[in-house]
């Protein structure tokens, strides 16, 4: 069974309520039909239900809560909550009411006050638009100072990782993290791996150097990040700096990093910057014909996940299942 099927099964076994903020978008509606048919999650869909009935008359979507932010009787109460949360940032009650006309803000408020367990959006909105309300209202999880993006990678017929399954990070959010930020990304990614894959994370802090084989300030950043990550999470196997072959291949690890608890066994790969991470996941996706799911947002106190604007309905289903599992 693929990792995505396992995640869907876990979501089914522990039903959560997920907001689909783009509730009248065609692919989102198709995904909602699939989610309900497979019984993956309960859904709140934002938008005008009459518009949905006009645009998708043949689509059967039952047992869904439709909410139109513009006419919702709860909008005033949510506006008062939003005002209290943001008044120190200069948000007036009138501004709060206006913000809640935006389904992204309305959906995040439902997650914030516990009426939903998570939110998925991004089929027709940019990543900054999706993440901005989450960062302003839900904010980061305790102890985590940074929101980052990872990809769940499944490589067919691979002898590496956890049966070919990996987390790659950060491949979507932070262009050039410093040592402290890289350490936070490592710990958060390890927890994401543990939660989604249900296996022990082995975290490799990647570089073009292995254990001092090269000297450069870029290597120094990874060395420092490794030390900080170990301090943040002493119970997680984290090692670096490691070249990617030393991280994955046991025979190479024995030569380059003997005694490493991660060398040759890594399943969480932490790239030194966004360029490396983005290039890395796309190379593996294309050359190894791997499945790449993401970017999965991590570090937010309650899960909010972004979609590619080129996503397929199946991608939205997977994002909902992942969001449900993250909320557990």
C-alpha positions as a printed NumPy array, in Angstrom:
array([[  0.   ,   0.   ,   0.   ],
       [  1.377,   3.404,  -0.956],
       [  2.074,   5.979,   1.738],
       [ -0.758,   8.168,   0.422],
       [ -3.231,   5.3  ,   0.723],
       [ -2.025,   4.696,   4.27 ],
       [ -2.559,   8.373,   5.099],
       [ -6.064,   8.234,   3.646],
       [ -6.81 ,   5.159,   5.762],
       [ -5.544,   6.899,   8.876],
       [ -7.728,   9.903,   8.099],
       [-10.767,   7.645,   7.681],
       [-10.119,   5.978,  11.025],
       [ -9.89 ,   9.314,  12.876],
       [-12.414,  11.55 ,  11.126],
       [-11.644,  15.263,  11.166],
       [-13.482,  18.337,   9.895],
       [-11.596,  20.232,   7.171],
       [-12.465,  23.587,   5.603],
       [-12.255,  23.865,   1.825],
       [-12.062,  27.634,   1.457],
       [-12.521,  27.587,  -2.331],
       [-15.821,  25.787,  -2.073],
       [-17.263,  26.637,  -5.495],
       [-14.084,  26.007,  -7.515],
       [-14.641,  23.107,  -9.927],
       [-11.684,  20.888,  -8.951],
       [-12.437,  21.483,  -5.282],
       [-16.022,  20.331,  -5.836],
       [-14.798,  17.197,  -7.619],
       [-12.388,  16.539,  -4.753],
       [-15.165,  17.027,  -2.213],
       [-17.255,  14.379,  -3.955],
       [-14.309,  11.951,  -3.776],
       [-13.565,  12.787,  -0.117],
       [-17.145,  12.124,   0.911],
       [-17.4  ,   8.964,  -1.178],
       [-14.239,   7.581,   0.463],
       [-15.338,   8.921,   3.882],
       [-11.964,  10.624,   4.439],
       [-13.163,  13.729,   6.302],
       [-16.107,  15.895,   7.197],
       [-16.174,  19.068,   5.113],
       [-17.052,  22.716,   5.488],
       [-17.145,  24.396,   2.091],
       [-17.045,  28.17 ,   1.828],
       [-19.007,  29.941,  -0.864],
       [-22.516,  30.548,  -2.097],
       [-24.339,  27.186,  -2.193],
       [-26.732,  28.424,  -4.893],
       [-23.717,  29.233,  -7.085],
       [-22.459,  25.701,  -6.543],
       [-25.844,  24.26 ,  -7.513],
       [-25.751,  26.273, -10.747],
       [-22.16 ,  25.439, -11.699],
       [-22.246,  21.768, -10.743],
       [-25.85 ,  20.569, -10.99 ],
       [-24.929,  16.928, -11.665],
       [-22.499,  16.672,  -8.791],
       [-23.735,  14.844,  -5.728],
       [-22.376,  16.381,  -2.543],
       [-24.371,  15.654,   0.561],
       [-23.582,  15.886,   4.265],
       [-21.531,  19.013,   3.642],
       [-21.829,  22.268,   5.555],
       [-21.894,  25.177,   3.091],
       [-21.124,  28.61 ,   4.523],
       [-21.249,  31.848,   2.574],
       [-19.041,  34.302,   4.51 ],
       [-21.027,  37.245,   3.124],
       [-24.331,  36.055,   4.593],
       [-23.237,  33.874,   7.513],
       [-25.048,  34.639,  10.792],
       [-21.789,  33.806,  12.607],
       [-19.749,  36.488,  10.844],
       [-20.349,  39.153,  13.496],
       [-19.209,  36.863,  16.34 ],
       [-16.148,  35.843,  14.328],
       [-15.445,  39.499,  13.559],
       [-15.435,  40.269,  17.279],
       [-12.963,  37.407,  17.845],
       [-10.771,  38.579,  14.981],
       [-10.855,  42.151,  16.27 ],
       [ -9.666,  41.008,  19.719],
       [ -6.878,  38.974,  18.131],
       [ -5.646,  41.747,  15.816],
       [ -6.572,  45.051,  17.473],
       [ -2.99 ,  45.511,  18.666],
       [ -2.006,  45.418,  14.995],
       [ -4.38 ,  48.247,  14.164],
       [ -7.361,  46.176,  12.992],
       [-10.683,  47.893,  13.761],
       [-13.982,  46.059,  14.142],
       [-15.029,  47.377,  10.733],
       [-11.802,  46.093,   9.213],
       [-12.355,  42.711,  10.885],
       [-15.841,  42.479,   9.366],
       [-14.391,  43.282,   5.95 ],
       [-11.557,  40.744,   6.312],
       [-14.072,  37.988,   7.011],
       [-15.637,  38.455,   3.585],
       [-12.445,  36.765,   2.366],
       [-13.012,  32.982,   2.608],
       [ -9.341,  32.437,   3.517],
       [ -9.72 ,  34.568,   6.65 ],
       [-13.142,  33.12 ,   7.409],
       [-11.796,  29.565,   7.102],
       [ -8.784,  30.254,   9.297],
       [-11.076,  31.693,  11.975],
       [-13.102,  28.458,  11.929],
       [ -9.874,  26.531,  12.527],
       [ -8.684,  28.975,  15.198],
       [-11.828,  28.644,  17.317],
       [-12.095,  24.868,  16.942],
       [-15.079,  24.669,  14.589],
       [-12.791,  22.919,  12.096],
       [ -9.57 ,  20.944,  12.47 ],
       [ -7.706,  22.329,   9.459],
       [ -8.008,  24.149,   6.142],
       [ -6.96 ,  23.503,   2.543],
       [ -6.839,  26.197,  -0.155],
       [ -4.66 ,  27.427,  -3.006],
       [ -6.306,  26.086,  -6.168],
       [ -7.1  ,  29.688,  -7.132],
       [ -5.08 ,  31.633,  -4.529],
       [ -1.333,  32.216,  -4.225],
       [  0.754,  30.712,  -1.423],
       [  1.23 ,  34.101,   0.339],
       [ -2.526,  34.662,   0.254],
       [ -3.17 ,  31.248,   1.827],
       [ -0.477,  31.493,   4.496],
       [ -0.981,  35.133,   5.516],
       [ -4.239,  34.582,   7.476],
       [ -2.816,  31.456,   9.12 ],
       [  0.308,  33.269,  10.288],
       [ -1.66 ,  36.288,  11.509],
       [ -4.363,  34.35 ,  13.348],
       [ -3.282,  30.773,  14.156],
       [  0.457,  31.537,  14.332],
       [  3.265,  29.057,  14.918],
       [  3.167,  26.007,  17.154],
       [  4.756,  26.19 ,  20.627],
       [  8.579,  26.046,  20.564],
       [  8.555,  26.355,  16.736],
       [  9.725,  29.757,  15.533],
       [  9.289,  29.176,  11.826],
       [  6.755,  27.945,   9.291],
       [  8.323,  25.834,   6.562],
       [  7.307,  23.66 ,   3.651],
       [  8.19 ,  20.031,   3.06 ],
       [  7.469,  17.438,   0.403],
       [  6.445,  13.874,   1.101],
       [  8.374,  11.825,  -1.462],
       [  7.7  ,   8.219,  -2.429],
       [ 10.31 ,   6.709,  -4.743],
       [  9.273,   3.441,  -6.42 ],
       [ 11.546,   0.408,  -6.001],
       [ 14.014,   2.387,  -3.905],
       [ 16.362,   0.718,  -1.399],
       [ 16.76 ,   4.043,   0.425],
       [ 14.777,   5.937,   3.014],
       [ 11.846,   4.215,   4.725],
       [ 10.824,   1.806,   1.964],
       [ 11.437,   4.606,  -0.518],
       [  9.542,   7.219,   1.521],
       [ 11.179,  10.523,   2.517],
       [ 10.491,  14.012,   3.743],
       [ 12.42 ,  16.712,   1.847],
       [ 12.588,  20.207,   3.407],
       [ 12.484,  23.128,   3.028],
       [ 11.413,  23.03 ,  -0.604],
       [  8.707,  25.663,  -0.604],
       [  8.865,  28.54 ,   1.877],
       [ 12.208,  29.828,   3.233],
       [ 14.725,  30.921,   0.558],
       [ 17.882,  31.118,   2.669],
       [ 17.37 ,  29.952,   6.26 ],
       [ 20.058,  30.776,   8.813],
       [ 21.419,  28.132,  11.191],
       [ 18.663,  28.62 ,  13.786],
       [ 15.954,  28.474,  11.132],
       [ 17.514,  25.399,   9.534],
       [ 17.534,  23.67 ,  12.933],
       [ 13.836,  24.451,  13.374],
       [ 13.092,  23.101,   9.894],
       [ 14.935,  19.875,  10.768],
       [ 13.01 ,  19.257,  13.985],
       [  9.634,  20.161,  12.464],
       [ 10.298,  17.921,   9.457],
       [ 11.225,  15.014,  11.721],
       [  7.914,  15.406,  13.536],
       [  6.043,  15.584,  10.23 ],
       [  7.709,  12.34 ,   9.134],
       [  6.834,  10.664,  12.422],
       [  3.214,  11.817,  12.169],
       [  2.563,  11.01 ,   8.51 ],
       [  4.755,   7.943,   7.973],
       [  4.537,   6.52 ,  11.501],
       [  8.207,   5.542,  11.479],
       [ 11.351,   6.739,  13.216],
       [ 12.848,   9.802,  11.523],
       [ 16.547,   9.825,  10.673],
       [ 17.461,  13.375,   9.754],
       [ 20.383,  14.256,   7.465],
       [ 21.559,  17.876,   7.382],
       [ 22.771,  18.059,   3.785],
       [ 25.797,  19.91 ,   2.448],
       [ 28.507,  19.573,  -0.19 ],
       [ 30.774,  18.465,   2.662],
       [ 30.765,  15.391,   4.908],
       [ 32.214,  15.739,   8.399],
       [ 34.705,  18.449,   7.56 ],
       [ 35.737,  17.281,   4.095],
       [ 35.331,  20.865,   2.857],
       [ 35.752,  24.227,   4.549],
       [ 33.36 ,  27.036,   3.707],
       [ 30.925,  29.365,   5.441],
       [ 28.046,  27.485,   3.78 ],
       [ 29.267,  24.318,   5.47 ],
       [ 29.653,  26.161,   8.774],
       [ 25.95 ,  27.069,   8.671],
       [ 24.938,  23.418,   8.334],
       [ 27.339,  22.346,  11.11 ],
       [ 25.899,  24.956,  13.457],
       [ 22.329,  24.047,  12.473],
       [ 23.041,  20.39 ,  13.236],
       [ 24.274,  21.248,  16.722],
       [ 21.234,  23.437,  17.406],
       [ 18.805,  20.81 ,  16.09 ],
       [ 20.323,  18.173,  18.376],
       [ 19.844,  20.51 ,  21.322],
       [ 16.227,  21.171,  20.344],
       [ 15.427,  17.472,  19.901],
       [ 17.959,  15.217,  21.635],
       [ 15.667,  12.209,  21.193],
       [ 15.7  ,  12.42 ,  17.38 ],
       [ 18.499,  10.953,  15.25 ],
       [ 20.01 ,  14.005,  13.529],
       [ 23.446,  14.193,  11.945],
       [ 25.428,  16.432,   9.641],
       [ 26.969,  17.84 ,   7.762],
       [ 26.463,  15.024,   5.234],
       [ 26.679,  14.797,   1.475],
       [ 23.584,  13.183,   0.055],
       [ 25.381,   9.945,  -0.921],
       [ 26.695,   9.576,   2.634],
       [ 23.181,  10.201,   3.932],
       [ 21.588,   7.526,   1.744],
       [ 24.141,   4.836,   0.879],
       [ 25.446,   2.711,   3.737],
       [ 28.738,   1.749,   2.04 ],
       [ 29.492,   5.425,   1.364],
       [ 28.544,   6.373,   4.917],
       [ 30.987,   3.807,   6.312],
       [ 33.782,   5.487,   4.382],
       [ 32.817,   9.137,   4.855],
       [ 30.944,   9.174,   8.167],
       [ 31.722,   6.019,  10.154],
       [ 29.644,   5.732,  13.301],
       [ 26.987,   8.185,  12.111],
       [ 23.506,   7.314,  13.476],
       [ 22.006,   8.655,  10.26 ],
       [ 24.554,   7.93 ,   7.511],
       [ 23.214,   5.393,   5.011],
       [ 19.803,   5.382,   6.724],
       [ 18.431,   8.921,   6.262],
       [ 14.728,   9.353,   5.529],
       [ 14.412,  13.094,   6.278],
       [ 16.625,  15.234,   4.049],
       [ 17.179,  18.848,   5.12 ],
       [ 18.507,  20.999,   2.305],
       [ 20.679,  24.023,   3.116],
       [ 18.473,  26.454,   1.173],
       [ 15.376,  26.657,  -0.99 ],
       [ 17.288,  26.476,  -4.269],
       [ 18.827,  23.124,  -3.34 ],
       [ 15.557,  21.776,  -1.924],
       [ 13.419,  22.798,  -4.883],
       [ 15.921,  21.454,  -7.402],
       [ 16.382,  18.273,  -5.381],
       [ 12.74 ,  17.288,  -5.087],
       [ 12.014,  18.045,  -8.742],
       [ 15.011,  15.992,  -9.907],
       [ 13.893,  13.009,  -7.85 ],
       [ 10.277,  13.442,  -8.958],
       [ 11.19 ,  13.468, -12.649],
       [ 14.236,  11.194, -12.905],
       [ 13.079,   8.565, -10.397],
       [  9.38 ,   8.95 , -11.317],
       [  8.688,   9.599,  -7.678],
       [  5.443,  10.829,  -6.194],
       [  5.957,  14.285,  -4.671],
       [  3.202,  15.577,  -2.38 ],
       [  3.392,  19.153,  -1.183],
       [  4.401,  21.645,  -0.217],
       [  3.027,  20.496,   3.125],
       [  2.99 ,  23.441,   5.517],
       [  4.532,  22.68 ,   8.894],
       [  5.058,  24.699,  12.044],
       [  1.583,  26.294,  12.139],
       [ -0.212,  25.657,  15.438],
       [ -3.174,  24.138,  13.566],
       [ -2.811,  22.756,  10.039],
       [ -3.402,  24.929,   6.994],
       [ -2.176,  23.543,   3.681],
       [ -1.56 ,  25.187,   0.35 ],
       [ -2.285,  23.753,  -3.09 ],
       [ -0.637,  24.322,  -6.432],
       [ -2.841,  26.336,  -8.748],
       [ -2.253,  23.545, -11.268],
       [ -3.526,  20.896,  -8.868],
       [ -5.781,  18.007,  -9.838],
       [ -8.814,  16.953,  -7.75 ],
       [ -6.815,  13.955,  -6.497],
       [ -4.154,  16.344,  -5.164],
       [ -6.814,  18.143,  -3.142],
       [ -8.018,  14.821,  -1.72 ],
       [ -4.47 ,  13.979,  -0.617],
       [ -4.005,  17.454,   0.881],
       [ -7.215,  17.033,   2.888],
       [ -6.107,  13.605,   4.152],
       [ -2.685,  14.957,   5.142],
       [ -4.261,  17.965,   6.862],
       [ -6.561,  15.631,   8.783],
       [ -3.635,  13.5  ,   9.95 ],
       [ -1.601,  16.582,  10.893],
       [ -4.455,  17.7  ,  13.145],
       [ -4.418,  14.466,  15.183]])
